[in-house]
Amino acid sequence: MTISTEQFISVNVGTNINDGTGDSLRDAFNKINQNFSNISSIGVNTGNISCQRTIEILGNLILQEPSVPATSNAAGAAGQITWDNNYIYICVATNTWKRASLATW
């Protein structure tokens, strides 16, 4: 089960600084804690995630709906990885794909 970013609880920051129209500090942090709790216990389903460091995954990484390149010079950005039943494809440079065959053992 996953949650989408639309299910996060928004913190009301008010209209202007210190105008009293936003959430109290206590209510705001309760909402933030609930958002973190949802992420850690359920997971998150989002669009693109950008990371400048290492991403560590405990458990399985499951990628859905792969889209494989039709040719070795199909559109792609370096670092993209995808697959089908026969190959794993890696984009090694802009619009430059390489593939390796998959086999059972």
C-alpha positions in Angstrom: 0.0 0.0 0.0 1.3 3.5 -0.8 0.1 7.0 -0.2 0.4 9.8 -2.7 1.6 13.3 -2.0 -2.0 14.5 -2.3 -2.8 12.6 1.0 -0.3 14.6 3.1 -1.6 16.8 5.8 -0.9 20.5 4.9 0.4 22.9 7.4 -1.5 26.2 7.3 1.2 28.9 7.3 -1.2 31.7 7.3 -1.5 34.7 4.9 1.2 37.0 6.3 3.9 36.6 9.0 2.4 36.5 12.5 -1.1 37.4 11.4 -2.7 34.6 13.4 -4.3 32.9 10.4 -2.1 29.8 10.3 -1.9 26.7 12.4 -0.5 27.0 15.9 3.0 25.7 16.4 1.7 22.6 18.2 -0.9 21.8 15.5 1.7 22.4 12.7 4.2 19.9 14.3 1.5 17.4 14.9 0.7 17.5 11.2 4.4 17.2 10.3 4.8 14.2 12.7 1.8 12.5 11.1 3.2 13.0 7.6 6.5 11.4 8.6 4.6 8.6 10.3 2.7 7.9 7.1 5.8 7.8 5.1 7.7 5.4 7.4 4.8 3.0 7.9 3.1 3.0 4.6 5.5 4.3 1.9 5.2 7.1 -0.5 4.1 7.1 -4.1 5.5 10.2 -5.9 6.7 11.4 -9.3 10.4 12.0 -9.8 12.7 12.0 -6.9 16.1 13.7 -7.1 18.9 12.7 -4.8 22.5 14.1 -4.6 23.7 11.2 -2.4 23.2 7.5 -1.8 19.7 6.0 -1.6 19.6 3.0 0.6 16.6 0.6 0.3 16.0 -2.0 3.0 14.0 -4.8 1.4 12.9 -5.0 -2.2 12.9 -2.4 -4.8 10.0 -3.0 -7.2 9.9 -0.8 -10.4 6.6 -0.9 -12.3 5.7 -0.3 -15.9 9.1 -0.3 -17.5 9.4 1.6 -20.8 12.2 0.1 -22.9 14.1 2.0 -25.7 13.2 1.0 -29.3 16.7 1.6 -30.5 20.2 2.2 -29.1 19.9 5.9 -29.8 16.3 6.4 -28.4 15.7 9.4 -26.2 17.1 8.9 -22.7 19.2 10.5 -20.0 22.4 9.0 -18.6 21.6 6.8 -15.6 18.2 5.6 -16.7 17.7 1.9 -16.2 14.8 -0.2 -17.5 14.1 -3.8 -18.6 11.9 -6.2 -20.4 11.7 -10.1 -20.3 15.0 -10.5 -22.3 17.2 -7.5 -21.5 18.2 -4.9 -19.0 18.8 -1.5 -20.6 21.1 1.3 -19.3 21.3 4.7 -20.7 25.1 5.5 -20.5 25.0 9.0 -22.1 22.3 11.2 -23.6 20.3 9.1 -26.1 22.9 6.3 -25.9 21.6 2.9 -24.6 23.4 -0.4 -23.9 21.7 -3.6 -23.0 22.7 -7.0 -21.5 20.7 -10.2 -22.0 19.0 -11.8 -19.1 19.1 -15.6 -18.5 17.9 -18.0 -15.8 20.4 -20.0 -13.8 
